[in-house]
Amino acid sequence: MARNRFWDMDRIGPVQIGTHHDRNGREAHAAACTAPGCDWSADYLSRAAAELAARTHRCNPR
């Protein structure tokens, strides 16, 4: 049975946010844009930082 790597998923506009464990076992939060052609994503140590990045992200698809 496959493990769920992300939990507490949320979406703000085209950006999806999810909680996961990083390489050191700490809880981290990833934000990734799901718009076609936009390859933006980033990891954050706090949920608030990930949500702020999602709210202020502007897509620049090529």
All heavy atoms as a GROMACS GRO file, in nm:
protein
  484
    1MET      N    1   0.084  -0.117   0.000
    1MET     CA    2   0.000   0.000   0.000
    1MET      C    3   0.088   0.124   0.000
    1MET      O    4   0.184   0.133   0.077
    1MET     CB    5  -0.088  -0.002   0.124
    1MET     CG    6  -0.180   0.113   0.131
    1MET     SD    7  -0.318   0.063   0.227
    1MET     CE    8  -0.345   0.175   0.345
    2ALA      N    9   0.058   0.219  -0.085
    2ALA     CA   10   0.139   0.340  -0.098
    2ALA      C   11   0.110   0.437   0.017
    2ALA      O   12  -0.003   0.451   0.061
    2ALA     CB   13   0.110   0.407  -0.231
    3ARG      N   14   0.217   0.503   0.062
    3ARG     CA   15   0.202   0.605   0.166
    3ARG      C   16   0.161   0.736   0.103
    3ARG      O   17   0.201   0.767  -0.008
    3ARG     CB   18   0.336   0.629   0.237
    3ARG     CG   19   0.369   0.530   0.338
    3ARG     CD   20   0.494   0.563   0.413
    3ARG     NE   21   0.558   0.687   0.371
    3ARG     CZ   22   0.687   0.711   0.383
    3ARG    NH1   23   0.765   0.620   0.433
    3ARG    NH2   24   0.738   0.824   0.345
    4ASN      N   25   0.085   0.813   0.176
    4ASN     CA   26   0.054   0.949   0.132
    4ASN      C   27   0.171   1.037   0.173
    4ASN      O   28   0.205   1.047   0.290
    4ASN     CB   29  -0.074   1.001   0.196
    4ASN     CG   30  -0.196   0.934   0.138
    4ASN    OD1   31  -0.192   0.886   0.026
    4ASN    ND2   32  -0.303   0.933   0.213
    5ARG      N   33   0.235   1.100   0.077
    5ARG     CA   34   0.349   1.187   0.108
    5ARG      C   35   0.304   1.325   0.150
    5ARG      O   36   0.372   1.392   0.223
    5ARG     CB   37   0.439   1.196  -0.013
    5ARG     CG   38   0.504   1.065  -0.046
    5ARG     CD   39   0.592   1.078  -0.166
    5ARG     NE   40   0.639   0.949  -0.208
    5ARG     CZ   41   0.761   0.906  -0.184
    5ARG    NH1   42   0.847   0.981  -0.123
    5ARG    NH2   43   0.798   0.786  -0.224
    6PHE      N   44   0.190   1.370   0.100
    6PHE     CA   45   0.139   1.502   0.134
    6PHE      C   46   0.005   1.489   0.205
    6PHE      O   47  -0.076   1.404   0.172
    6PHE     CB   48   0.119   1.587   0.008
    6PHE     CG   49   0.249   1.626  -0.057
    6PHE    CD1   50   0.303   1.548  -0.157
    6PHE    CD2   51   0.316   1.740  -0.018
    6PHE    CE1   52   0.422   1.582  -0.217
    6PHE    CE2   53   0.435   1.775  -0.077
    6PHE     CZ   54   0.489   1.697  -0.177
    7TRP      N   55  -0.019   1.576   0.301
    7TRP     CA   56  -0.147   1.582   0.368
    7TRP      C   57  -0.180   1.728   0.394
    7TRP      O   58  -0.100   1.816   0.368
    7TRP     CB   59  -0.147   1.500   0.498
    7TRP     CG   60  -0.054   1.550   0.604
    7TRP    CD1   61  -0.087   1.635   0.705
    7TRP    CD2   62   0.083   1.520   0.620
    7TRP    NE1   63   0.023   1.659   0.783
    7TRP    CE2   64   0.129   1.590   0.733
    7TRP    CE3   65   0.174   1.441   0.550
    7TRP    CZ2   66   0.260   1.583   0.776
    7TRP    CZ3   67   0.304   1.436   0.596
    7TRP    CH2   68   0.346   1.505   0.707
    8ASP      N   69  -0.296   1.754   0.442
    8ASP     CA   70  -0.344   1.890   0.468
    8ASP      C   71  -0.331   1.976   0.342
    8ASP      O   72  -0.274   2.084   0.343
    8ASP     CB   73  -0.268   1.952   0.585
    8ASP     CG   74  -0.339   2.074   0.641
    8ASP    OD1   75  -0.458   2.092   0.611
    8ASP    OD2   76  -0.275   2.151   0.714
    9MET      N   77  -0.384   1.923   0.232
    9MET     CA   78  -0.377   1.991   0.102
    9MET      C   79  -0.476   2.108   0.098
    9MET      O   80  -0.584   2.100   0.155
    9MET     CB   81  -0.409   1.894  -0.010
    9MET     CG   82  -0.315   1.775  -0.018
    9MET     SD   83  -0.150   1.819  -0.065
    9MET     CE   84  -0.176   1.862  -0.234
   10ASP      N   85  -0.434   2.214   0.031
   10ASP     CA   86  -0.517   2.332   0.016
   10ASP      C   87  -0.484   2.396  -0.118
   10ASP      O   88  -0.376   2.373  -0.173
   10ASP     CB   89  -0.490   2.430   0.130
   10ASP     CG   90  -0.598   2.535   0.144
   10ASP    OD1   91  -0.703   2.521   0.080
   10ASP    OD2   92  -0.577   2.631   0.220
   11ARG      N   93  -0.575   2.474  -0.172
   11ARG     CA   94  -0.551   2.541  -0.300
   11ARG      C   95  -0.588   2.688  -0.286
   11ARG      O   96  -0.694   2.722  -0.236
   11ARG     CB   97  -0.635   2.477  -0.409
   11ARG     CG   98  -0.618   2.542  -0.545
   11ARG     CD   99  -0.702   2.473  -0.649
   11ARG     NE  100  -0.649   2.344  -0.686
   11ARG     CZ  101  -0.560   2.324  -0.782
   11ARG    NH1  102  -0.515   2.425  -0.852
   11ARG    NH2  103  -0.518   2.203  -0.810
   12ILE      N  104  -0.497   2.774  -0.330
   12ILE     CA  105  -0.520   2.918  -0.336
   12ILE      C  106  -0.496   2.960  -0.480
   12ILE      O  107  -0.381   2.965  -0.525
   12ILE     CB  108  -0.427   2.995  -0.240
   12ILE    CG1  109  -0.454   2.952  -0.096
   12ILE    CG2  110  -0.445   3.145  -0.256
   12ILE    CD1  111  -0.361   3.011   0.007
   13GLY      N  112  -0.604   2.985  -0.552
   13GLY     CA  113  -0.592   3.013  -0.695
   13GLY      C  114  -0.533   2.891  -0.765
   13GLY      O  115  -0.575   2.779  -0.741
   14PRO      N  116  -0.432   2.912  -0.850
   14PRO     CA  117  -0.371   2.798  -0.920
   14PRO      C  118  -0.262   2.728  -0.836
   14PRO      O  119  -0.206   2.627  -0.879
   14PRO     CB  120  -0.309   2.862  -1.044
   14PRO     CG  121  -0.271   2.998  -0.999
   14PRO     CD  122  -0.381   3.038  -0.902
   15VAL      N  123  -0.234   2.780  -0.717
   15VAL     CA  124  -0.126   2.725  -0.634
   15VAL      C  125  -0.182   2.626  -0.534
   15VAL      O  126  -0.277   2.654  -0.462
   15VAL     CB  127  -0.049   2.837  -0.561
   15VAL    CG1  128   0.062   2.779  -0.475
   15VAL    CG2  129   0.007   2.937  -0.661
   16GLN      N  130  -0.119   2.509  -0.530
   16GLN     CA  131  -0.158   2.405  -0.437
   16GLN      C  132  -0.055   2.397  -0.326
   16GLN      O  133   0.066   2.403  -0.351
   16GLN     CB  134  -0.167   2.272  -0.511
   16GLN     CG  135  -0.253   2.171  -0.446
   16GLN     CD  136  -0.285   2.057  -0.539
   16GLN    OE1  137  -0.214   2.032  -0.635
   16GLN    NE2  138  -0.391   1.986  -0.510
   17ILE      N  139  -0.101   2.386  -0.201
   17ILE     CA  140  -0.014   2.379  -0.084
   17ILE      C  141  -0.037   2.246  -0.014
   17ILE      O  142  -0.151   2.202  -0.001
   17ILE     CB  143  -0.045   2.493   0.014
   17ILE    CG1  144  -0.030   2.628  -0.054
   17ILE    CG2  145   0.044   2.486   0.137
   17ILE    CD1  146  -0.083   2.743   0.027
   18GLY      N  147   0.072   2.183   0.029
   18GLY     CA  148   0.061   2.057   0.100
   18GLY      C  149   0.169   2.044   0.205
   18GLY      O  150   0.278   2.099   0.190
   19THR      N  151   0.140   1.973   0.312
   19THR     CA  152   0.235   1.950   0.420
   19THR      C  153   0.302   1.815   0.398
   19THR      O  154   0.238   1.719   0.355
   19THR     CB  155   0.161   1.951   0.555
   19THR    OG1  156   0.091   2.075   0.566
   19THR    CG2  157   0.257   1.938   0.671
   20HIS      N  158   0.432   1.808   0.428
   20HIS     CA  159   0.507   1.683   0.411
   20HIS      C  160   0.625   1.684   0.509
   20HIS      O  161   0.648   1.782   0.579
   20HIS     CB  162   0.557   1.669   0.267
   20HIS     CG  163   0.659   1.772   0.229
   20HIS    ND1  164   0.794   1.746   0.230
   20HIS    CD2  165   0.646   1.901   0.190
   20HIS    CE1  166   0.859   1.855   0.192
   20HIS    NE2  167   0.771   1.950   0.168
   21HIS      N  168   0.698   1.576   0.514
   21HIS     CA  169   0.820   1.569   0.594
   21HIS      C  170   0.940   1.587   0.501
   21HIS      O  171   0.948   1.522   0.396
   21HIS     CB  172   0.832   1.436   0.668
   21HIS     CG  173   0.739   1.428   0.784
   21HIS    ND1  174   0.653   1.322   0.803
   21HIS    CD2  175   0.717   1.512   0.888
   21HIS    CE1  176   0.583   1.342   0.913
   21HIS    NE2  177   0.620   1.458   0.965
   22ASP      N  178   1.035   1.673   0.541
   22ASP     CA  179   1.154   1.694   0.458
   22ASP      C  180   1.256   1.584   0.485
   22ASP      O  181   1.229   1.488   0.558
   22ASP     CB  182   1.212   1.835   0.478
   22ASP     CG  183   1.267   1.857   0.618
   22ASP    OD1  184   1.267   1.762   0.700
   22ASP    OD2  185   1.309   1.970   0.646
   23ARG      N  186   1.374   1.596   0.426
   23ARG     CA  187   1.477   1.492   0.440
   23ARG      C  188   1.520   1.469   0.584
   23ARG      O  189   1.564   1.361   0.619
   23ARG     CB  190   1.601   1.533   0.362
   23ARG     CG  191   1.582   1.536   0.216
   23ARG     CD  192   1.710   1.570   0.149
   23ARG     NE  193   1.683   1.634   0.022
   23ARG     CZ  194   1.776   1.670  -0.062
   23ARG    NH1  195   1.902   1.651  -0.034
   23ARG    NH2  196   1.743   1.725  -0.176
   24ASN      N  197   1.509   1.573   0.667
   24ASN     CA  198   1.552   1.563   0.806
   24ASN      C  199   1.440   1.522   0.899
   24ASN      O  200   1.457   1.521   1.021
   24ASN     CB  201   1.611   1.696   0.851
   24ASN     CG  202   1.731   1.736   0.768
   24ASN    OD1  203   1.811   1.650   0.730
   24ASN    ND2  204   1.743   1.863   0.737
   25GLY      N  205   1.324   1.490   0.844
   25GLY     CA  206   1.212   1.445   0.925
   25GLY      C  207   1.128   1.558   0.982
   25GLY      O  208   1.034   1.533   1.057
   26ARG      N  209   1.163   1.682   0.949
   26ARG     CA  210   1.084   1.796   0.998
   26ARG      C  211   0.962   1.815   0.910
   26ARG      O  212   0.963   1.781   0.793
   26ARG     CB  213   1.168   1.924   0.994
   26ARG     CG  214   1.286   1.922   1.086
   26ARG     CD  215   1.365   2.049   1.069
   26ARG     NE  216   1.410   2.056   0.929
   26ARG     CZ  217   1.505   2.136   0.886
   26ARG    NH1  218   1.564   2.220   0.967
   26ARG    NH2  219   1.541   2.135   0.759
   27GLU      N  220   0.859   1.872   0.970
   27GLU     CA  221   0.740   1.904   0.893
   27GLU      C  222   0.768   2.027   0.808
   27GLU      O  223   0.817   2.128   0.857
   27GLU     CB  224   0.623   1.930   0.988
   27GLU     CG  225   0.490   1.932   0.920
   27GLU     CD  226   0.377   1.935   1.018
   27GLU    OE1  227   0.339   1.827   1.067
   27GLU    OE2  228   0.328   2.045   1.047
   28ALA      N  229   0.738   2.019   0.679
   28ALA     CA  230   0.760   2.130   0.586
   28ALA      C  231   0.634   2.146   0.501
   28ALA      O  232   0.546   2.060   0.499
   28ALA     CB  233   0.880   2.102   0.497
   29HIS      N  234   0.628   2.258   0.431
   29HIS     CA  235   0.511   2.290   0.350
   29HIS      C  236   0.557   2.326   0.210
   29HIS      O  237   0.646   2.407   0.193
   29HIS     CB  238   0.433   2.406   0.413
   29HIS     CG  239   0.404   2.381   0.557
   29HIS    ND1  240   0.295   2.307   0.598
   29HIS    CD2  241   0.470   2.416   0.669
   29HIS    CE1  242   0.297   2.299   0.730
   29HIS    NE2  243   0.403   2.365   0.775
   30ALA      N  244   0.496   2.264   0.111
   30ALA     CA  245   0.532   2.288  -0.028
   30ALA      C  246   0.419   2.364  -0.096
   30ALA      O  247   0.302   2.338  -0.072
   30ALA     CB  248   0.555   2.156  -0.100
   31ALA      N  249   0.459   2.459  -0.181
   31ALA     CA  250   0.364   2.534  -0.263
   31ALA      C  251   0.406   2.514  -0.408
   31ALA      O  252   0.524   2.530  -0.442
   31ALA     CB  253   0.366   2.681  -0.226
   32ALA      N  254   0.311   2.479  -0.493
   32ALA     CA  255   0.342   2.455  -0.634
   32ALA      C  256   0.228   2.507  -0.721
   32ALA      O  257   0.111   2.484  -0.690
   32ALA     CB  258   0.361   2.306  -0.660
   33CYS      N  259   0.265   2.576  -0.828
   33CYS     CA  260   0.166   2.630  -0.920
   33CYS      C  261   0.128   2.520  -1.019
   33CYS      O  262   0.213   2.452  -1.075
   33CYS     CB  263   0.222   2.751  -0.994
   33CYS     SG  264   0.099   2.831  -1.099
   34THR      N  265  -0.003   2.506  -1.042
   34THR     CA  266  -0.053   2.401  -1.130
   34THR      C  267  -0.096   2.455  -1.265
   34THR      O  268  -0.152   2.381  -1.346
   34THR     CB  269  -0.172   2.328  -1.065
   34THR    OG1  270  -0.274   2.424  -1.038
   34THR    CG2  271  -0.129   2.260  -0.935
   35ALA      N  272  -0.069   2.582  -1.293
   35ALA     CA  273  -0.105   2.641  -1.422
   35ALA      C  274  -0.017   2.582  -1.532
   35ALA      O  275   0.102   2.557  -1.510
   35ALA     CB  276  -0.088   2.792  -1.418
   36PRO      N  277  -0.072   2.559  -1.651
   36PRO     CA  278   0.007   2.505  -1.761
   36PRO      C  279   0.123   2.599  -1.797
   36PRO      O  280   0.104   2.718  -1.812
   36PRO     CB  281  -0.091   2.495  -1.876
   36PRO     CG  282  -0.227   2.507  -1.816
   36PRO     CD  283  -0.211   2.581  -1.689
   37GLY      N  284   0.242   2.544  -1.805
   37GLY     CA  285   0.360   2.621  -1.843
   37GLY      C  286   0.429   2.692  -1.729
   37GLY      O  287   0.536   2.747  -1.747
   38CYS      N  288   0.372   2.693  -1.612
   38CYS     CA  289   0.435   2.758  -1.497
   38CYS      C  290   0.499   2.649  -1.411
   38CYS      O  291   0.431   2.562  -1.358
   38CYS     CB  292   0.332   2.836  -1.415
   38CYS     SG  293   0.407   2.925  -1.277
   39ASP      N  294   0.629   2.651  -1.397
   39ASP     CA  295   0.700   2.547  -1.322
   39ASP      C  296   0.743   2.593  -1.184
   39ASP      O  297   0.839   2.541  -1.128
   39ASP     CB  298   0.823   2.503  -1.402
   39ASP     CG  299   0.786   2.434  -1.531
   39ASP    OD1  300   0.678   2.371  -1.534
   39ASP    OD2  301   0.863   2.443  -1.627
   40TRP      N  302   0.674   2.688  -1.125
   40TRP     CA  303   0.712   2.742  -0.995
   40TRP      C  304   0.673   2.648  -0.882
   40TRP      O  305   0.562   2.593  -0.878
   40TRP     CB  306   0.644   2.877  -0.972
   40TRP     CG  307   0.676   2.934  -0.839
   40TRP    CD1  308   0.788   3.002  -0.803
   40TRP    CD2  309   0.594   2.927  -0.723
   40TRP    NE1  310   0.781   3.039  -0.671
   40TRP    CE2  311   0.662   2.994  -0.620
   40TRP    CE3  312   0.470   2.872  -0.696
   40TRP    CZ2  313   0.610   3.007  -0.491
   40TRP    CZ3  314   0.418   2.884  -0.568
   40TRP    CH2  315   0.488   2.951  -0.467
   41SER      N  316   0.765   2.626  -0.790
   41SER     CA  317   0.736   2.553  -0.667
   41SER      C  318   0.841   2.591  -0.564
   41SER      O  319   0.952   2.634  -0.599
   41SER     CB  320   0.736   2.402  -0.688
   41SER     OG  321   0.866   2.358  -0.722
   42ALA      N  322   0.808   2.577  -0.436
   42ALA     CA  323   0.901   2.611  -0.329
   42ALA      C  324   0.860   2.540  -0.200
   42ALA      O  325   0.743   2.505  -0.181
   42ALA     CB  326   0.903   2.762  -0.307
   43ASP      N  327   0.959   2.516  -0.114
   43ASP     CA  328   0.936   2.457   0.018
   43ASP      C  329   0.953   2.564   0.124
   43ASP      O  330   1.041   2.649   0.115
   43ASP     CB  331   1.035   2.344   0.046
   43ASP     CG  332   0.998   2.215  -0.025
   43ASP    OD1  333   0.879   2.197  -0.055
   43ASP    OD2  334   1.087   2.134  -0.047
   44TYR      N  335   0.870   2.555   0.228
   44TYR     CA  336   0.874   2.650   0.338
   44TYR      C  337   0.865   2.574   0.469
   44TYR      O  338   0.807   2.467   0.475
   44TYR     CB  339   0.757   2.749   0.327
   44TYR     CG  340   0.761   2.831   0.201
   44TYR    CD1  341   0.690   2.790   0.089
   44TYR    CD2  342   0.836   2.946   0.193
   44TYR    CE1  343   0.695   2.864  -0.028
   44TYR    CE2  344   0.841   3.021   0.077
   44TYR     CZ  345   0.770   2.979  -0.033
   44TYR     OH  346   0.776   3.052  -0.149
   45LEU      N  347   0.919   2.632   0.576
   45LEU     CA  348   0.914   2.569   0.707
   45LEU      C  349   0.787   2.604   0.784
   45LEU      O  350   0.753   2.536   0.880
   45LEU     CB  351   1.037   2.606   0.790
   45LEU     CG  352   1.168   2.548   0.738
   45LEU    CD1  353   1.284   2.593   0.826
   45LEU    CD2  354   1.161   2.396   0.734
   46SER      N  355   0.715   2.708   0.740
   46SER     CA  356   0.590   2.741   0.807
   46SER      C  357   0.475   2.745   0.706
   46SER      O  358   0.494   2.779   0.590
   46SER     CB  359   0.600   2.877   0.879
   46SER     OG  360   0.603   2.982   0.786
   47ARG      N  361   0.358   2.710   0.753
   47ARG     CA  362   0.239   2.710   0.668
   47ARG      C  363   0.205   2.853   0.625
   47ARG      O  364   0.163   2.876   0.512
   47ARG     CB  365   0.123   2.648   0.746
   47ARG     CG  366  -0.006   2.640   0.673
   47ARG     CD  367  -0.004   2.531   0.572
   47ARG     NE  368  -0.130   2.519   0.505
   47ARG     CZ  369  -0.167   2.414   0.438
   47ARG    NH1  370  -0.088   2.310   0.431
   47ARG    NH2  371  -0.282   2.410   0.378
   48ALA      N  372   0.225   2.949   0.716
   48ALA     CA  373   0.194   3.089   0.684
   48ALA      C  374   0.280   3.140   0.568
   48ALA      O  375   0.231   3.212   0.482
   48ALA     CB  376   0.215   3.176   0.807
   49ALA      N  377   0.406   3.102   0.565
   49ALA     CA  378   0.495   3.145   0.457
   49ALA      C  379   0.450   3.084   0.324
   49ALA      O  380   0.451   3.151   0.220
   49ALA     CB  381   0.639   3.105   0.487
   50ALA      N  382   0.409   2.959   0.325
   50ALA     CA  383   0.362   2.893   0.202
   50ALA      C  384   0.233   2.959   0.152
   50ALA      O  385   0.217   2.980   0.032
   50ALA     CB  386   0.340   2.745   0.227
   51GLU      N  387   0.144   2.994   0.243
   51GLU     CA  388   0.019   3.058   0.203
   51GLU      C  389   0.044   3.198   0.150
   51GLU      O  390  -0.019   3.241   0.053
   51GLU     CB  391  -0.078   3.061   0.320
   51GLU     CG  392  -0.134   2.924   0.353
   51GLU     CD  393  -0.228   2.925   0.472
   51GLU    OE1  394  -0.255   3.035   0.527
   51GLU    OE2  395  -0.274   2.817   0.509
   52LEU      N  396   0.137   3.271   0.210
   52LEU     CA  397   0.171   3.405   0.161
   52LEU      C  398   0.230   3.397   0.021
   52LEU      O  399   0.195   3.476  -0.067
   52LEU     CB  400   0.269   3.473   0.257
   52LEU     CG  401   0.317   3.611   0.214
   52LEU    CD1  402   0.200   3.709   0.208
   52LEU    CD2  403   0.424   3.661   0.308
   53ALA      N  404   0.318   3.301  -0.002
   53ALA     CA  405   0.377   3.283  -0.134
   53ALA      C  406   0.269   3.248  -0.236
   53ALA      O  407   0.272   3.296  -0.350
   53ALA     CB  408   0.483   3.174  -0.130
   54ALA      N  409   0.173   3.166  -0.197
   54ALA     CA  410   0.065   3.128  -0.288
   54ALA      C  411  -0.022   3.249  -0.324
   54ALA      O  412  -0.062   3.265  -0.439
   54ALA     CB  413  -0.021   3.019  -0.225
   55ARG      N  414  -0.050   3.333  -0.225
   55ARG     CA  415  -0.134   3.450  -0.250
   55ARG      C  416  -0.064   3.554  -0.337
   55ARG      O  417  -0.129   3.627  -0.411
   55ARG     CB  418  -0.174   3.514  -0.118
   55ARG     CG  419  -0.281   3.436  -0.045
   55ARG     CD  420  -0.333   3.511   0.077
   55ARG     NE  421  -0.437   3.437   0.139
   55ARG     CZ  422  -0.420   3.348   0.236
   55ARG    NH1  423  -0.301   3.323   0.280
   55ARG    NH2  424  -0.523   3.284   0.287
   56THR      N  425   0.067   3.565  -0.328
   56THR     CA  426   0.139   3.668  -0.402
   56THR      C  427   0.202   3.616  -0.532
   56THR      O  428   0.262   3.693  -0.604
   56THR     CB  429   0.250   3.730  -0.315
   56THR    OG1  430   0.340   3.628  -0.273
   56THR    CG2  431   0.189   3.799  -0.193
   57HIS      N  432   0.188   3.488  -0.560
   57HIS     CA  433   0.247   3.430  -0.682
   57HIS      C  434   0.178   3.484  -0.806
   57HIS      O  435   0.055   3.491  -0.814
   57HIS     CB  436   0.236   3.278  -0.680
   57HIS     CG  437   0.276   3.214  -0.808
   57HIS    ND1  438   0.405   3.214  -0.854
   57HIS    CD2  439   0.203   3.150  -0.903
   57HIS    CE1  440   0.411   3.152  -0.970
   57HIS    NE2  441   0.289   3.113  -1.003
   58ARG      N  442   0.258   3.522  -0.903
   58ARG     CA  443   0.206   3.565  -1.034
   58ARG      C  444   0.267   3.474  -1.139
   58ARG      O  445   0.390   3.466  -1.151
   58ARG     CB  446   0.246   3.710  -1.063
   58ARG     CG  447   0.190   3.810  -0.965
   58ARG     CD  448   0.037   3.818  -0.977
   58ARG     NE  449  -0.017   3.908  -0.878
   58ARG     CZ  450  -0.089   3.869  -0.773
   58ARG    NH1  451  -0.113   3.743  -0.752
   58ARG    NH2  452  -0.137   3.958  -0.690
   59CYS      N  453   0.184   3.408  -1.216
   59CYS     CA  454   0.231   3.315  -1.317
   59CYS      C  455   0.298   3.390  -1.433
   59CYS      O  456   0.250   3.495  -1.474
   59CYS     CB  457   0.116   3.233  -1.374
   59CYS     SG  458   0.053   3.112  -1.259
   60ASN      N  459   0.405   3.331  -1.481
   60ASN     CA  460   0.472   3.384  -1.598
   60ASN      C  461   0.506   3.267  -1.691
   60ASN      O  462   0.621   3.235  -1.712
   60ASN     CB  463   0.599   3.460  -1.557
   60ASN     CG  464   0.658   3.536  -1.672
   60ASN    OD1  465   0.596   3.550  -1.776
   60ASN    ND2  466   0.779   3.585  -1.654
   61PRO      N  467   0.401   3.200  -1.744
   61PRO     CA  468   0.427   3.084  -1.830
   61PRO      C  469   0.497   3.124  -1.959
   61PRO      O  470   0.471   3.232  -2.013
   61PRO     CB  471   0.290   3.025  -1.858
   61PRO     CG  472   0.194   3.136  -1.831
   61PRO     CD  473   0.260   3.228  -1.732
   62ARG      N  474   0.585   3.040  -2.004
   62ARG     CA  475   0.662   3.069  -2.126
   62ARG      C  476   0.603   3.002  -2.246
   62ARG      O  477   0.546   2.907  -2.251
   62ARG     CB  478   0.805   3.024  -2.107
   62ARG     CG  479   0.868   3.104  -1.999
   62ARG     CD  480   1.008   3.059  -1.973
   62ARG     NE  481   1.043   3.119  -1.844
   62ARG     CZ  482   1.136   3.076  -1.769
   62ARG    NH1  483   1.208   2.975  -1.803
   62ARG    NH2  484   1.161   3.133  -1.656
   0.00000   0.00000   0.00000
